[in-house]
Amino acid sequence: MKVTLYSKVDCGLCEKAKTVLQELQREFSFEVEEIDIYKDDRLLEKYQLMIPVVEIDGEEIEYGMIHKDVIRKRLLHKLNG
């Protein structure tokens, strides 16, 4: 399972999202790829006002304020197919 976090430097909400994902990694086995949207013009245009954005297996799950329960439910759904 691939979890991607779109973020930027000096982003308080991004730091909170990272913490949520780190906590969930204790329950679920997944790697997090963090991508700085300022290093890709296409991503900057797409996500500039939305970050942080959490994506699981290519599907955008949540953005802005990231809620642990929302991500947990989606991870469980992905695991149980």
C-alpha angles and dihedrals in degrees: 000000000000121000118189125192116198109202146137138227118279095018115143094195089050091055090051090049090052090052091051091050092047090052091050091050087068088063101034134036110239140124122232121219111197116203124192106220091207090069093062122048092205092054092044090055093045100044106022096115096029106057135163095052123178116205125185118197091340096312120115105232106174142346139193107015104028115213118206094214093054092051092043092053091050092048090051090048091052092048094048092045 
